[in-house]
Amino acid sequence: MAQLESRARARVVAYTSALIVAIASSVYLAVVPFLPAPPIVPILVGVGLGALSLRNRGISIATLYLLVYFSVLWQMIGFGFFQLLSAGVGIAVLLALAVPLLTFMSKRVELSSMALAVLSVSLMLTPAWFVSIPLIAAAAFTVSGFASLEALATTFLFLLTPFLLLENALYFTTTTGATAPIIFGQFSILAQSMRPPLPGLNVLLTGLPANYLSPSALPVSTWLSQSSGVLLIPLVILGVILVASSSIGGVTSSLIERWEKSREIAGKLKQVLAPLVVAVVTPGVFIVLITLLSLPGSGGFQTSLTSDPSHVQAVYMLGSSILLTTSFIGREALLLRLERVQVGTEGLEALIESCLSKMKEVQELLDRVSRRVPSMNLSGERQSLSEYSSYLTDVKRQLNGATGALISQFQLQLESTVLQPLSRMPEVQRQRVAGEIRGLISATATANNHLEEASVPLRYPEISPVSDSSTLEDLMEAYGAATTAIKEVTEDLSTMYAQESASLDVLMGQEEVTPPVSASMLLDSNDFIGAMRLVAEEYWLNFHLRWAEPLDQKKSALLRRMKDLDGAVSEVERARLEGVERTVAAGRPSNSAATLASLRELRELLGAIVTGTATGADRVGQMLESLDLRSAMGLKFETVNRLSEVLELKKKLEDVGVGFDSLTKFLENATGVLKSQAAAWKGDRDNLVVLAQYPLAKKIIKKMLD
């Protein structure tokens, strides 16, 4: 944030400093003749230095300092400066002019403070001399701060020293009865005696002005060489007064700030209260101190403030202090406003970049979640990202020229409607994935209940509960493991259903019906819950509820007919029939394939029974044909007589399927024939025993007869 504020402040300071440099340069060079063709060239130079300040403030201030330095020397030479070098006063002037440069080289202060000091010095040569002290105080407290007051005061005093020396020298050499030196006021005598400027920039070509050397050069230089010491104490007193008044102003400012803090005063009142109070206190203290110390018993010097019985000059000083402070407050307010806009703009740009970065992270997160949790619908989140992008584009378009209020509004809206939802997105996705797993857990339990009700032996595996502390990565891993198992079991259940359904269709003697919806389609579309519901409920549960009762009726009818075969089959065949009966009795829609296999075994058994019966009757007939007909006379063989019925039954069996109805209907007709044939076989068996004894009996009887 500090970097953003310094950039915003630097822009305002750059333009205001350029304006101060331009004004100070133009006024000073116009008041202190040096450059040719005044006021055109001085104004052009001032504007040029102001423009240069925008590019390089240091070079601009250094150039201004050199112009001040050489302009002072130009005026001093016009009053016999070279004669002063031998007396030491000239060297003191040169050193005094060098002090401001050293001050600004050794202290970190605003370079434009030197321009303010130069402007204050130039005002001492004009009727607006009373503005100089308020200008320094106002600038110190509202522009550069109290830390640069020393630099401002030092620069002002040492740049003022050469002009103060010349003013007093002219005053004492031209005024009869002059007793007290002039220490503060308008340097009107010097202003009227200023040496003319350069006739041209090329002095070697144009030469010096004809009246360059002042007529008062000799008396001025003589007075300065002999009597300038009388100004030492007044100069020190002036410096003390300036520092003291400014220090009291600084203390006053600190006290007001503490009072404002204790009363929690903020806003515009806090911004203007302390500077305006200081604007009155500082020049007021200065006026009081310089008036008291100017008395003959103390400082013994003259000021324009004490020589004005109406005290209008003092009022002007106070008024100008208030006006200058107000202008500097306005400058600071403008700076703060632009700074807030700049800081807001930079902050908003940083917020936009943060939103874009967060959007990229969220986009990558959504892509990863979409790949690993494909059943989640992320269209809402992606639509939100698209809306965020459009909104950010719109904010960027309105950013240039936006007011501070609009920027604050954008910031609040971006933070609340974009950045906060984006920051919550990972947690939202974690909760959604956890919700997906909970949905799978619930759907799995429901599906297993349906499968249990439908007597399906295969079940979905149990899914572990979701922990609130689980990370998104752990949840996606758990989701992947769960859906893999669900997919495998769903495919197995679907395949099993197809087999059992096809077997039931055969058992019930109906055409095979293909399910209208395939579970594989739902699995391919990652609708795992829908696939489980389809297989467990739509397939198996409805299959069970639809066919359980009809199947029980069919198998009961068949079992009754199978019981009628008792006495018509052998013990071996009876055992096989009992096995078939047990399988049929346990038959359900879910094990139709096993029931169908048992009915196939039943049909095979019936075929064996009918074939065996027909074969036995046929063998009896063949036996009878091989015996002497006289031996068989009087015996009846029903199996042979009923052979046609058995053969007819065998022929019907060829058309019998493995369905309940077909086998039940066949048994309705076959039971009587098989029972009759079994009963006939008992009588025929006794006859066969008799016939079997006939050859032996014939031999015994013949032997007995013989």
C-alpha positions, 0 to 999 in steps of 0.5 A: 500500500505504501508503494501505491501511495508514494506513486500517487503522491509523487504524481501530485508532488511532481506537478505542484513542485513544477508549478512552484519552481516556475513561479519562484523562478519567474518572480525572482528573476523578474525582481532581481535583474540578471537575465536580459529582456525582462520580463520575457526571458525570466518568464520563459526561463521560469516556465522552462525550469518548471517543465524540466522539474517534471523530468528531473527535479534535481537538475531544475532546482540546481539550475535555479540555485545557480541562477540565484547565485549568479544573480546575487553576484551580478548585483553585488558586483554592481555595488563594488563586490570585488572591493569587499573580498579584501575585507572578508565581507565578500567571502562571507557572502559567498559562504552564505550563498553556499550554505543552502546548497549544503543544507539540501545536499545533507538533508532529505527534504523536498527540493521544491522547498528551495524554490519556496525559499527563493520565492520568499526572498524575492517577495522581500523586494516587493510590496508583498514582503509580508507574505514571505514568512507565512509562505515559509510557515505554511509550506513547512507545515502543510507541504514538506512537514515540520522536518524541513522547516530547518532547511526552509528557514536556513535557506531563506536567511542565507539567501536573504543575507546579501540583499539585507546587507545591500539594503542597510548599506544603501539605507545608511549611506543615503539617509540622514540620521539613520541609526537602527538597521533594517532587519525585516520589511520591504527592501524598497531602497534596494529594489529601486537601486537594482543594477540593470540586467545583462544586455544580452546572453553573450556578454563578451559581444554586448559588453556590460551595461553603461550604468552597471556600476552603481553611483553608490558603489564606493560608499556601499562597499566602504560601509559594508567593509567597516560597519556591516557587523552591526547586522550580525546580532539582528540577523541572529535574532531574526533567525531565532524569531523565525525558528521560535515562531515555527517551533511554537507552531509545530507544538501547537499542531501536535497539541491539536492533533492529540486533542483531535485524537482524544475527541475522535475528530475525523474527516474534513474538520481534522484536515483543516483545523490544525493547519488553520490554527497554526496559520494564525499562531505562527505569524502571530508569534513572529509578529509579537517576538519581532516587535518586542525584540526590535526595541532599542533596549533589546535588538535595536533594529527596524521592521516595517511592522513596527513602523506602521502605527495602523498595524495594517501590515500585521493584518496583511501578514495574518491574512496572507498566512491564512490564505496561503495555508488554505491554498496548501490545504487545498493542494493537500486535499487534492493530493489526498483525493487523487491519492485515494483515486490512485490507491483505489485504482491500483488496489482495484487493479490488484484485486482484478488480478487476484480475481483473474488468478483465483478464476484460473485456479478455480477453472483448473479445480473444476476441470480436475473435479469434472474428470474425477467426479464426472457425475457432478454437474458443474455447469452452474460454476462454469456459468458463474466463471463466465459471468465473473469474466464479463464483469471484470472486463466491464470493470476494466473498461470503466476503470479509466476516469472512474471516481473514488466512489465508483472505484470503492463500489467496484472494490466492494462488489468484486470482493463480495460477488467475485473474490469471496465466491471464488475463495469459497469454491474449493470448500464448496466443491469439497462439500459437493463431492462429499454430497455425491458420495453420500448420495451413492451411499444412500442409493446403494443402501436402497438398491441393496434393499430392493435386491434383497426383496427381489431375492437377488444374491448379488449386492452392492459393496458397502461405501465407507461414510464421509468424514468432515475432515476429509480433504477434496483429494481424499474424497475424490479417491473415495468416489473413484473407488466407490463408482468403480465397484458400483459399475462392476456390480451394475454390469453384473446385475444387468447381465444376470437380469438378462439371463434370468429374464430370458429364462423366465420368458421361456418358463412362462411361454412368452416372447423375450422382452428387451428392457427399454433402457440399458444400464450401460447407457446410464453408466456411460453417462456417469449417472451411477445413481440412475443406473443403480435405481434402474437395475435394482428397482426397474429391473429386479424389483419390478421383475420380482413383483410382476412375476412372483405370483404368476410363477408360484401359480405355474409351479404349483400346478406343475408340482401337483401334476408331478405328484400324480406320477407316483406309482408310475415311475421307478425308484431311480426315476422317483429320486430324480423327480424329487430333485426336480420338485425341490428345484421347482419349488424353490423357484423365483423370478431371480433364479429362473435360469435354475428353474429352467434347467430343472424343467429341462431335466424334467422333460428329459426324465419324462422322455426317458419314462415314456420311452422306457414304457414303450420299449418294455411293451415292445419287448413283451410283444417280441417275446410273445411272438417267439413263443408257441401261441398255444402256450400263450392262449388264455393269457392277456398282456395289457402292455402290448394291447396299450402300446399304441397309447404309449406310442401316441404319448411319445409322439406328443412329447416331441412337441412339448417344450420346457415351459410350465404350461406345456409340461403341465398340460402334457402331464395331465394326459400322460399321467393316466396313460403311464399309471395304466401302463404301470398297472398293466405291467404288474399283471403282464409280469405275472403272466410272463412268470407263468410263461417263463415256467411253461417249457419246464412244465411241458417237459415234466408233464411229458415225462410223467405222461411217458 
